[in-house]
Amino acid sequence: MRKLNSLMVCGVLACTGAASAASVTVTMNAVNADGIGGILGTVVFQDSARGLKVMPNLSGLSEGQHGFHVHQHSSCQPKVKGDKTVPALSAGGHFDAKKTGKHEGPDGTGHLGDLRVLYVDSAGRATRSSFARRLKTSDLKDRAVMIHAGGDNYSDSPKKLGGGGARVACGVVVY
């Protein structure tokens, strides 16, 4: 049974030997008020000496910069807030392990889940890697990864949470 459990974990984590870094692959789906839509691709997260390496391989997104975050809960389901159904609201807010209540971007001291902006080219593809120096793969367990409609200014001003707006894509991290 112990060998079987190890094999199940290695199905999600890269387990090629003691010296290799752990990695987690998250499938990203479009989201809207009706629920979860089609697959947009994957994001691979890998532990490294520089922190968590974030390697997107996505298509079907709108061109430009998009807010990109790890969210608190492992769900991409819509949820009603007030009189409106909000896409992927079940994921909760940005992962904030230290309960700072601040959005300061990946290099700040606020939310741990603040990732670098996701860049999408004119063909709708996002493939540019980045690093999240304060995160490791173990921080991702049972969380969601979120892409927002607009960019992110890494601040709560002039708009809260970087001003990224609506949730347009989501993936659940489970291992």
DOVO-271026 format. One record per residue: x, z, y of N, C-alpha, C in turn; residue in one letter. Coordinates in steps of 0.1 Angstrom, whole numbers. Each point is the difference from the previous one (the first is absolute). Example, Ala and Ser with C-alpha at 12.3 -4.5 7.8 and 13.67 -1.06 7.14 Angstrom:
// DOVO-271026
<rec <132; 78; -57>; <-9; 0; 12>; <9; 0; 12>; 'a'>
<rec <-4; -7; 11>; <9; 0; 11>; <-8; 8; 11>; 's'>
// end
This chain:
// DOVO-271026
<rec <8; 0; -12>; <-8; 0; 12>; <9; 0; 13>; 'm'>
<rec <11; 7; -1>; <9; 1; 12>; <5; -14; 3>; 'r'>
<rec <4; -8; -9>; <5; -13; 2>; <-11; -9; 6>; 'k'>
<rec <-13; 1; -5>; <-11; -7; 5>; <-2; 3; 15>; 'l'>
<rec <0; 13; 3>; <-2; 4; 14>; <11; -6; 9>; 'n'>
<rec <12; 0; -4>; <11; -6; 7>; <-2; -15; 2>; 's'>
<rec <-5; -7; -10>; <-3; -14; 1>; <-11; -3; 10>; 'l'>
<rec <-10; 9; 0>; <-11; -2; 10>; <5; 1; 14>; 'm'>
<rec <8; 10; 3>; <6; 2; 13>; <9; -12; 4>; 'v'>
<rec <8; -5; -9>; <9; -11; 2>; <-8; -13; 2>; 'c'>
<rec <-13; -1; -3>; <-8; -11; 3>; <-2; -2; 14>; 'g'>
<rec <1; 11; 8>; <-2; -1; 14>; <13; 2; 8>; 'v'>
<rec <8; 9; -5>; <13; 3; 6>; <11; -9; -7>; 'l'>
<rec <9; -5; 7>; <11; -7; -5>; <9; 10; -8>; 'a'>
<rec <1; -1; -13>; <7; 9; -8>; <11; -7; -8>; 'c'>
<rec <9; -6; 7>; <11; -8; -7>; <12; 8; -3>; 't'>
<rec <0; 13; 3>; <12; 9; -2>; <1; 11; 10>; 'g'>
<rec <8; 10; -3>; <1; 11; 8>; <5; -3; 14>; 'a'>
<rec <8; -11; 2>; <6; -3; 12>; <-9; -8; 9>; 'a'>
<rec <-11; -6; -5>; <-8; -9; 8>; <-10; 9; 8>; 's'>
<rec <-4; -6; 11>; <-9; 7; 9>; <-14; -2; -4>; 'a'>
<rec <-9; 9; 2>; <-14; -1; -4>; <-7; -10; 10>; 'a'>
<rec <-9; -7; -6>; <-8; -9; 8>; <-15; 0; -4>; 's'>
<rec <-8; -3; 10>; <-15; 0; -3>; <-5; -13; 6>; 'v'>
<rec <-8; -7; -7>; <-7; -12; 4>; <-14; 3; 3>; 't'>
<rec <-5; -3; 12>; <-14; 2; 4>; <-7; -13; 2>; 'v'>
<rec <-11; -3; -6>; <-8; -12; 2>; <-9; 2; 12>; 't'>
<rec <1; -9; 10>; <-8; 1; 12>; <-12; -9; -1>; 'm'>
<rec <-11; 5; 4>; <-13; -7; 1>; <-5; -1; 14>; 'n'>
<rec <-7; -10; 3>; <-8; -1; 13>; <-11; 11; -1>; 'a'>
<rec <-4; 6; 11>; <-11; 9; 0>; <-9; -3; 12>; 'v'>
<rec <-13; 3; -2>; <-9; -1; 11>; <-11; 11; -3>; 'n'>
<rec <-10; 0; 8>; <-11; 10; -1>; <-8; -1; -13>; 'a'>
<rec <1; -12; -7>; <-7; -1; -12>; <8; 5; -12>; 'd'>
<rec <14; 2; 2>; <8; 5; -11>; <13; -6; 0>; 'g'>
<rec <5; -2; -13>; <13; -5; -2>; <-1; -15; -4>; 'i'>
<rec <8; -8; 7>; <0; -14; -3>; <12; -5; -8>; 'g'>
<rec <3; -13; 2>; <11; -6; -8>; <14; 5; 2>; 'g'>
<rec <8; -3; -9>; <14; 4; 0>; <8; -8; 10>; 'i'>
<rec <8; 7; 8>; <8; -7; 10>; <15; 0; -4>; 'l'>
<rec <3; 7; -10>; <14; 0; -5>; <4; 15; -3>; 'g'>
<rec <13; 2; 1>; <5; 13; -4>; <10; 5; 11>; 't'>
<rec <3; 13; -1>; <10; 7; 8>; <8; 8; -10>; 'v'>
<rec <13; -2; -1>; <9; 8; -8>; <7; 10; 8>; 'v'>
<rec <0; 12; -4>; <6; 11; 7>; <12; 5; -10>; 'f'>
<rec <12; 1; 6>; <11; 4; -9>; <9; 10; 8>; 'q'>
<rec <3; 11; -8>; <9; 9; 6>; <14; -6; 2>; 'd'>
<rec <6; 4; 12>; <14; -5; 3>; <7; 10; 8>; 's'>
<rec <13; -2; 2>; <8; 9; 8>; <-5; 0; 15>; 'a'>
<rec <-7; -10; 4>; <-5; -1; 14>; <-14; 5; 1>; 'r'>
<rec <-6; 6; -11>; <-14; 4; 0>; <-7; -9; -9>; 'g'>
<rec <-13; -1; 2>; <-9; -8; -8>; <0; -14; 5>; 'l'>
<rec <5; -9; -9>; <0; -15; 4>; <-14; -5; -3>; 'k'>
<rec <-6; -7; 10>; <-14; -5; -1>; <1; -16; 0>; 'v'>
<rec <-4; -6; -11>; <1; -14; -2>; <-13; -7; -3>; 'm'>
<rec <-6; -5; 11>; <-14; -6; -1>; <2; -15; -6>; 'p'>
<rec <-10; -4; -7>; <-1; -14; -4>; <-15; -3; 0>; 'n'>
<rec <-5; -2; 13>; <-14; -1; 3>; <-3; -14; 6>; 'l'>
<rec <-13; -4; -2>; <-5; -12; 6>; <-14; 2; 4>; 's'>
<rec <-5; -9; 9>; <-14; 0; 3>; <-4; 10; 12>; 'g'>
<rec <11; 4; 7>; <-2; 9; 11>; <0; -8; 13>; 'l'>
<rec <-5; 5; 11>; <1; -7; 13>; <14; 2; 6>; 's'>
<rec <4; -10; 7>; <14; -1; 5>; <2; 12; 11>; 'e'>
<rec <12; 5; 0>; <3; 10; 10>; <4; 13; -6>; 'g'>
<rec <1; 10; 8>; <4; 14; -4>; <-12; 8; -5>; 'q'>
<rec <1; 8; -10>; <-10; 8; -5>; <5; 14; -2>; 'h'>
<rec <-9; 10; 3>; <3; 14; -3>; <1; 1; -15>; 'g'>
<rec <9; 8; -5>; <3; 1; -14>; <3; 15; -3>; 'f'>
<rec <-8; 6; -9>; <1; 15; -2>; <-3; 4; -14>; 'h'>
<rec <5; 11; -4>; <-4; 7; -12>; <-11; 10; 4>; 'v'>
<rec <-11; -1; -7>; <-11; 9; 4>; <-2; 11; -11>; 'h'>
<rec <-7; 10; 4>; <-1; 13; -7>; <-6; -1; -15>; 'q'>
<rec <-10; -8; -2>; <-7; 0; -12>; <1; -13; -8>; 'h'>
<rec <-1; 1; -13>; <1; -12; -9>; <-13; -7; -2>; 's'>
<rec <-6; -5; 11>; <-12; -8; -1>; <-1; -10; 11>; 's'>
<rec <-5; -12; -3>; <-2; -10; 10>; <-15; -3; 3>; 'c'>
<rec <-8; 9; -5>; <-15; -2; 1>; <-4; 2; 15>; 'q'>
<rec <-11; -7; 4>; <-6; 2; 13>; <-7; 13; 1>; 'p'>
<rec <-2; 5; 12>; <-7; 13; 1>; <-8; -1; 13>; 'k'>
<rec <-11; 7; 1>; <-8; 0; 12>; <5; 11; 9>; 'v'>
<rec <2; -4; 13>; <4; 9; 11>; <-10; -2; 11>; 'k'>
<rec <-8; 10; 3>; <-11; -1; 10>; <-10; -10; -5>; 'g'>
<rec <-2; -11; 7>; <-10; -10; -5>; <7; -13; -4>; 'd'>
<rec <13; 1; -3>; <7; -12; -4>; <8; 2; -13>; 'k'>
<rec <0; -10; -8>; <8; 0; -12>; <14; -6; 3>; 't'>
<rec <10; 8; -2>; <14; -3; 3>; <8; -4; -12>; 'v'>
<rec <6; -12; 0>; <8; -4; -11>; <11; 10; -4>; 'p'>
<rec <1; 3; -13>; <11; 8; -5>; <1; 14; 6>; 'a'>
<rec <-10; 5; 6>; <0; 13; 7>; <3; 12; -10>; 'l'>
<rec <-3; -3; -13>; <2; 11; -10>; <15; 2; -2>; 's'>
<rec <9; -8; 5>; <14; 2; 0>; <4; 12; 9>; 'a'>
<rec <-9; 4; 9>; <4; 10; 9>; <9; -5; 11>; 'g'>
<rec <7; 10; 7>; <9; -4; 11>; <14; -2; -5>; 'g'>
<rec <9; -2; 9>; <14; -2; -3>; <5; 12; -8>; 'h'>
<rec <9; -2; -10>; <6; 11; -7>; <8; 8; 9>; 'f'>
<rec <-3; 13; 2>; <6; 9; 9>; <3; 13; -7>; 'd'>
<rec <10; 0; -9>; <3; 12; -9>; <2; 12; 8>; 'a'>
<rec <6; -1; 12>; <4; 12; 8>; <-11; 4; 10>; 'k'>
<rec <-11; -8; 0>; <-12; 3; 8>; <4; 0; 15>; 'k'>
<rec <8; -10; 4>; <5; -1; 14>; <-11; -5; 10>; 't'>
<rec <-10; -8; -6>; <-10; -5; 9>; <5; -11; 10>; 'g'>
<rec <12; -5; -2>; <6; -9; 9>; <3; -14; -7>; 'k'>
<rec <-2; -11; 7>; <4; -13; -4>; <12; -4; 8>; 'h'>
<rec <12; 0; -6>; <12; -3; 7>; <8; -11; -6>; 'e'>
<rec <-6; -7; -10>; <7; -10; -6>; <10; 4; -11>; 'g'>
<rec <7; -9; -7>; <8; 3; -11>; <12; 9; 3>; 'p'>
<rec <5; 0; 12>; <12; 7; 4>; <-3; 13; 8>; 'd'>
<rec <-13; 3; 2>; <-4; 12; 7>; <-1; 12; -9>; 'g'>
<rec <-6; 10; 5>; <-1; 13; -7>; <-15; 2; -4>; 't'>
<rec <-8; -10; 2>; <-15; 2; -2>; <-3; -4; -15>; 'g'>
<rec <-11; -7; -1>; <-5; -4; -14>; <11; -5; -9>; 'h'>
<rec <1; 5; -12>; <10; -5; -9>; <-4; -14; -5>; 'l'>
<rec <-13; -4; 1>; <-5; -12; -5>; <1; -12; 10>; 'g'>
<rec <6; 2; 11>; <2; -10; 10>; <11; -10; -4>; 'd'>
<rec <-3; -12; -4>; <9; -10; -4>; <3; -10; 12>; 'l'>
<rec <10; -8; -2>; <3; -10; 10>; <-11; -10; 1>; 'r'>
<rec <-1; -7; 11>; <-11; -10; 2>; <3; -11; -11>; 'v'>
<rec <-11; -5; -5>; <0; -11; -10>; <-1; -13; 8>; 'l'>
<rec <10; -9; -2>; <0; -13; 7>; <-5; -11; -9>; 'y'>
<rec <-10; -7; 5>; <-7; -11; -7>; <3; -13; 7>; 'v'>
<rec <5; -10; -7>; <4; -13; 6>; <-12; -9; 2>; 'd'>
<rec <2; -12; 6>; <-11; -9; 3>; <-7; -5; -12>; 's'>
<rec <6; 1; -12>; <-7; -4; -13>; <-7; 12; -6>; 'a'>
<rec <-1; 11; 7>; <-7; 12; -6>; <8; 8; -10>; 'g'>
<rec <13; -2; 0>; <8; 7; -10>; <8; 11; 6>; 'r'>
<rec <2; 11; -7>; <8; 11; 4>; <10; 3; -11>; 'a'>
<rec <13; -2; 3>; <10; 1; -10>; <13; 8; 5>; 't'>
<rec <-1; 4; 13>; <12; 7; 6>; <0; 14; -5>; 'r'>
<rec <12; 4; -6>; <2; 14; -5>; <4; 9; 12>; 's'>
<rec <-3; 13; -2>; <4; 10; 10>; <3; 13; -8>; 's'>
<rec <3; 10; 8>; <3; 13; -6>; <-8; 11; 6>; 'f'>
<rec <-4; 10; -8>; <-6; 12; 5>; <9; 12; -4>; 'a'>
<rec <9; 3; 9>; <11; 10; -3>; <-5; 14; -4>; 'r'>
<rec <-12; 4; 4>; <-5; 13; -3>; <-8; 1; -13>; 'r'>
<rec <-2; -11; -7>; <-9; -1; -12>; <8; -3; -12>; 'l'>
<rec <-5; 4; -12>; <5; -4; -13>; <-12; -4; -9>; 'k'>
<rec <2; -6; -11>; <-11; -5; -8>; <-9; 12; -5>; 't'>
<rec <6; 12; -2>; <-8; 11; -4>; <-11; 4; 10>; 's'>
<rec <3; -3; 13>; <-10; 3; 11>; <-12; -9; -1>; 'd'>
<rec <1; -11; -7>; <-11; -10; 0>; <-11; 3; -11>; 'l'>
<rec <3; 9; -9>; <-9; 2; -11>; <-14; 5; 4>; 'k'>
<rec <-10; -7; -5>; <-14; 3; 3>; <-3; -2; 15>; 'd'>
<rec <6; -10; 6>; <-3; -3; 14>; <-5; -14; 1>; 'r'>
<rec <-3; -5; 12>; <-4; -14; 3>; <10; -6; 10>; 'a'>
<rec <2; -13; -1>; <8; -7; 10>; <-10; -9; 8>; 'v'>
<rec <1; 1; 13>; <-10; -7; 8>; <7; -10; 10>; 'm'>
<rec <-7; -11; 2>; <4; -10; 10>; <-12; 0; 10>; 'i'>
<rec <3; 0; 13>; <-10; 0; 11>; <0; -14; 7>; 'h'>
<rec <-11; -2; 6>; <-2; -14; 7>; <10; -3; 11>; 'a'>
<rec <4; 10; 8>; <9; -2; 11>; <13; 7; -2>; 'g'>
<rec <9; -1; 10>; <13; 5; -1>; <0; 16; 1>; 'g'>
<rec <12; 5; 2>; <2; 15; 1>; <10; 2; 10>; 'd'>
<rec <-3; 8; 10>; <10; 4; 11>; <7; 13; -3>; 'n'>
<rec <-1; 5; -12>; <6; 13; -5>; <-2; 12; 10>; 'y'>
<rec <-12; 0; 5>; <-4; 11; 9>; <-15; 3; -1>; 's'>
<rec <-4; 11; 6>; <-14; 3; 1>; <-6; -4; 14>; 'd'>
<rec <8; -6; 8>; <-4; -4; 13>; <4; -15; 3>; 's'>
<rec <-8; -8; 5>; <-13; 3; 6>; <-11; 1; -10>; 'p'>
<rec <2; -4; -12>; <-10; 1; -11>; <5; 8; -11>; 'k'>
<rec <-8; 9; -6>; <4; 8; -12>; <5; -9; -11>; 'k'>
<rec <9; 6; -8>; <5; -6; -12>; <6; -14; 2>; 'l'>
<rec <6; -2; 11>; <7; -12; 3>; <-8; -12; 4>; 'g'>
<rec <-13; 2; 0>; <-10; -10; 5>; <-2; -12; -10>; 'g'>
<rec <3; 2; -12>; <0; -11; -10>; <-14; -5; -3>; 'g'>
<rec <-10; 8; 2>; <-14; -4; -2>; <-5; 0; -15>; 'g'>
<rec <-9; -9; -3>; <-7; 0; -13>; <10; -1; -11>; 'a'>
<rec <-5; 5; -12>; <7; 0; -12>; <-3; -14; -7>; 'r'>
<rec <10; -8; -3>; <-3; -13; -5>; <5; -2; -15>; 'v'>
<rec <10; 8; -4>; <5; -1; -14>; <4; 14; -4>; 'a'>
<rec <-1; 2; -13>; <2; 13; -6>; <5; -1; -14>; 'c'>
<rec <9; 9; -4>; <4; 1; -14>; <2; 14; -4>; 'g'>
<rec <-3; 4; -13>; <0; 13; -5>; <13; 2; -8>; 'v'>
<rec <7; 11; 3>; <12; 4; -8>; <-4; 10; -10>; 'v'>
<rec <1; -4; -13>; <-3; 9; -11>; <11; -1; -11>; 'v'>
<rec <6; 11; -3>; <10; -1; -11>; <1; 14; -6>; 'y'>
// end
